[in-house]
Amino acid sequence: MEIVLVEPEIPHNTGCAARLAAATGLPLHLIEPLGFSLADRYLKRAGLDYWPMVDLVVHPDLEAAKAVLGEGSPRPFSERLWLFTARGGSSLFETEFAPDDVLVFGRESSGLPARLLADHAERRVYIPIRAGVRSLNLANTVCLAVYTAMVRAGLELPRNDGTYEPHPDRDRDVRPADVARGGPDAR
């Protein structure tokens, strides 16, 4: 299972998604343009000292990401794709997920590109919310969606007995740009 943020704008939300990726062991893909630099101190702060544990991949655009994400699975990419949107589709809690699915989330101000949603209308997923509420915060949506998808796909959740063992690189000043693979902002 993989997490994809398309053109994220707010460093705190991306940092929270990175912390989630570290906690679950899932890769995090960012699609450029980003609304911040990977050297941003707020992004680093939101991810705390977990950046060495994040498998972070930056893609210059959606097409480049599709090419990379389409590899490594016997299932076609279009069957692994789940597009999270506040506008229609099937409920997160009624969607069947598979271990190699790709969970895609849009930018905070405008969501996913209309063309992507139109091309994969049957792959849209929403989280039920009350009338009058436009949408949930991106970081909250990603967290809820990832754990729900992992459980529904039958993936083993990380084992945690309540203890904390610091990562060996905890005291290094690791920034997102230090661990990112891919796009020009990752260098």
C-alpha positions as CSV (number, residue, x, y, z in Angstrom):
1,M,0.0,0.0,0.0
2,E,1.3,3.5,-0.9
3,I,0.3,7.0,0.1
4,V,0.2,9.8,-2.5
5,L,-0.2,13.5,-1.9
6,V,-0.9,15.4,-5.1
7,E,0.5,19.0,-5.0
8,P,0.2,19.4,-1.2
9,E,0.3,23.0,-0.1
10,I,0.6,23.0,3.7
11,P,3.8,21.8,5.3
12,H,2.1,20.7,8.5
13,N,-0.3,18.3,6.7
14,T,2.5,16.8,4.7
15,G,4.6,16.4,7.9
16,C,1.8,14.6,9.6
17,A,1.4,12.3,6.6
18,A,5.2,11.6,6.8
19,R,4.9,10.8,10.4
20,L,2.1,8.4,9.6
21,A,4.2,6.8,6.8
22,A,7.0,6.3,9.4
23,A,4.5,4.8,11.9
24,T,3.0,2.4,9.3
25,G,6.0,1.6,7.2
26,L,4.2,2.8,4.0
27,P,5.9,4.8,1.3
28,L,4.9,8.4,0.9
29,H,4.8,9.9,-2.6
30,L,4.6,13.7,-3.2
31,I,3.6,15.1,-6.6
32,E,5.0,18.4,-7.5
33,P,4.6,21.3,-7.5
34,L,4.7,21.4,-3.7
35,G,3.5,24.5,-1.8
36,F,6.6,24.5,0.3
37,S,10.3,23.4,0.1
38,L,11.4,20.1,1.5
39,A,13.9,22.1,3.5
40,D,11.0,24.0,5.2
41,R,11.5,24.0,9.0
42,Y,7.7,23.6,9.6
43,L,7.7,20.5,7.5
44,K,10.6,19.1,9.4
45,R,9.0,20.0,12.7
46,A,5.7,18.4,11.8
47,G,7.5,15.1,11.0
48,L,9.6,15.5,14.1
49,D,12.6,13.2,14.2
50,Y,11.0,10.5,12.2
51,W,12.3,11.6,8.8
52,P,15.0,8.9,8.6
53,M,12.1,6.3,8.8
54,V,10.1,7.8,5.9
55,D,10.4,6.2,2.4
56,L,9.8,9.6,0.7
57,V,9.6,9.8,-3.1
58,V,9.0,13.1,-5.0
59,H,7.6,13.1,-8.5
60,P,7.8,16.0,-10.9
61,D,4.2,15.4,-12.1
62,L,1.3,12.9,-12.0
63,E,2.3,11.1,-15.1
64,A,5.8,10.4,-13.7
65,A,4.2,9.1,-10.5
66,K,1.9,6.9,-12.4
67,A,4.8,5.3,-14.2
68,V,6.6,4.5,-10.9
69,L,3.5,3.5,-9.0
70,G,2.4,1.2,-11.9
71,E,5.4,-1.1,-11.4
72,G,5.7,-4.0,-9.0
73,S,2.2,-5.3,-9.0
74,P,0.4,-7.9,-11.2
75,R,-2.7,-5.8,-11.0
76,P,-3.1,-2.8,-13.4
77,F,-2.5,0.5,-11.8
78,S,-6.0,1.7,-12.6
79,E,-7.3,-1.2,-10.4
80,R,-5.0,-0.2,-7.5
81,L,-5.9,3.4,-7.5
82,W,-8.2,5.0,-4.8
83,L,-8.9,8.7,-5.2
84,F,-10.0,10.4,-1.9
85,T,-12.4,13.2,-2.5
86,A,-15.2,15.0,-0.6
87,R,-17.4,14.8,-3.7
88,G,-19.0,11.5,-4.4
89,G,-17.8,7.9,-4.8
90,S,-18.1,5.2,-2.3
91,S,-17.8,5.5,1.5
92,L,-14.4,4.7,2.9
93,F,-16.2,2.3,5.2
94,E,-17.8,0.3,2.4
95,T,-14.7,0.2,0.1
96,E,-12.7,-3.0,-0.3
97,F,-9.0,-2.4,-0.3
98,A,-6.1,-4.7,-1.3
99,P,-2.5,-4.8,0.1
100,D,-1.0,-3.2,-3.1
101,D,-3.5,-0.3,-3.4
102,V,-2.4,3.3,-4.0
103,L,-4.3,5.9,-1.8
104,V,-4.3,9.3,-3.5
105,F,-5.1,12.6,-1.8
106,G,-5.4,16.1,-3.4
107,R,-4.3,19.5,-2.5
108,E,-5.8,21.3,0.5
109,S,-7.4,24.2,-1.5
110,S,-8.9,22.3,-4.4
111,G,-8.6,18.6,-4.0
112,L,-7.7,16.2,-6.8
113,P,-7.5,17.3,-10.5
114,A,-10.9,17.2,-12.2
115,R,-9.5,15.2,-15.1
116,L,-8.1,12.5,-12.8
117,L,-11.5,12.2,-11.0
118,A,-13.3,12.0,-14.3
119,D,-11.0,9.4,-15.7
120,H,-11.3,7.2,-12.7
121,A,-14.8,8.0,-11.4
122,E,-15.4,4.5,-10.1
123,R,-12.3,4.8,-7.9
124,R,-13.4,7.7,-5.9
125,V,-13.7,7.4,-2.1
126,Y,-15.2,9.8,0.4
127,I,-15.4,10.0,4.2
128,P,-18.9,10.6,5.5
129,I,-19.3,14.1,7.0
130,R,-22.3,16.2,8.1
131,A,-24.0,18.6,5.7
132,G,-22.6,22.1,5.8
133,V,-19.0,20.8,6.3
134,R,-16.9,21.2,3.2
135,S,-14.2,18.7,4.0
136,L,-11.9,17.3,6.6
137,N,-8.3,18.4,7.1
138,L,-5.9,16.6,4.8
139,A,-3.8,15.1,7.6
140,N,-6.9,13.7,9.4
141,T,-8.2,12.3,6.1
142,V,-4.9,10.6,5.3
143,C,-4.6,9.0,8.7
144,L,-8.2,7.7,8.9
145,A,-8.0,6.4,5.3
146,V,-4.6,4.7,5.7
147,Y,-5.5,2.8,8.9
148,T,-9.0,1.9,7.6
149,A,-7.6,0.7,4.2
150,M,-4.8,-1.3,6.0
151,V,-7.4,-3.1,8.2
152,R,-9.8,-3.7,5.3
153,A,-7.0,-5.1,3.1
154,G,-5.9,-7.5,5.8
155,L,-2.5,-5.9,6.3
156,E,-0.8,-6.5,9.6
157,L,-0.7,-3.3,11.6
158,P,2.5,-2.4,13.3
159,R,3.0,-4.1,16.6
160,N,3.2,-1.7,19.6
161,D,3.2,-2.7,23.2
162,G,3.2,0.9,24.4
163,T,7.0,1.2,24.7
164,Y,9.2,3.6,22.7
165,E,12.5,2.7,21.2
166,P,14.1,5.8,19.6
167,H,15.4,5.4,16.0
168,P,19.2,5.3,15.9
169,D,19.2,8.5,13.7
170,R,17.0,10.4,16.1
171,D,19.6,12.9,17.1
172,R,20.8,13.6,13.6
173,D,19.4,16.8,12.0
174,V,17.6,15.0,9.2
175,R,15.4,17.1,6.9
176,P,12.9,15.8,4.4
177,A,15.2,16.9,1.6
178,D,17.8,14.6,3.0
179,V,15.7,11.4,2.6
180,A,13.6,12.2,-0.5
181,R,14.2,10.4,-3.7
182,G,13.1,11.9,-7.0
183,G,12.2,15.5,-8.1
184,P,14.4,18.6,-8.2
185,D,13.2,19.8,-4.8
186,A,14.4,16.5,-3.3
187,R,18.1,17.2,-4.2
